[in-house]
């Protein structure tokens, strides 16, 4: 079936039913026009993933492999996967990044609590597109264990790396500092073209989008710090 | 010495990084960060050259003493060979 994800027509050749209901909201009304991208999972890849994911259904495993297969081919289409939670506030998108367990969902949950007009576009694995000199973040069916997100897109205006701390502080990062941190949150394809383009897109991301490190506690003050750094607005006004 | 094919080098955020691609990505995982001299030497040794030629190239590009340039090139070549990146 053909799905419309991240502004692309993607033909997904799945064997298990799981992916069909998983991607339901993204199904294209036009199944006849050509696709931009076609993906299927090889047996080799399926069994490699299965050996790593004991206890999960075949459908779940195939579904993980399918997204990886999609994302590996994105850079030649000016897009890339970013492991992050993207929030929309006032029409703009902000990405929150950090290793598992650093509090991405906690901090984004606080934004939702304290900031009206905010919503999660993709809680875990958005696709970014470089377009007209800026980045767009897309919701996709793949959005993490919590399944938070929507079929929407938003212009990306800031990146915020999270670190737990005793005091709240937002620090601007240099492109080089941000690059080191972003590398841990991207997928590096194995083929030369897509690998090179991933690095080029990452360079644009860290040089053109303001990047911050938020040292934070679990508090409203933490939201204030990241909000003010990312939006340039005064919190609570 | 010549560096094997199968790497992509790009500047990201102003710093040079090298990543393995294709067959090379199966043997080596991860990313290599290069400083300015490292990036210059990496590029130079993608073609077959001797250590002496590397030293001369470095002297032609940067204002350094020959002894320091030689140490840099020898260290670079050693690192490349130890990691199995040399043909």
Interface residues (C-beta under 8 A of the other chain):
Chain A: X174 X175 X176 X177 X178 X179 X180 X183 X188 X190 X191 X192 X195 X196 X199 X200 X202 X203 X206 X207
Chain B: X8 X10 X11 X12 X13 X14 X15 X17 X19 X21 X22 X25 X26 X31
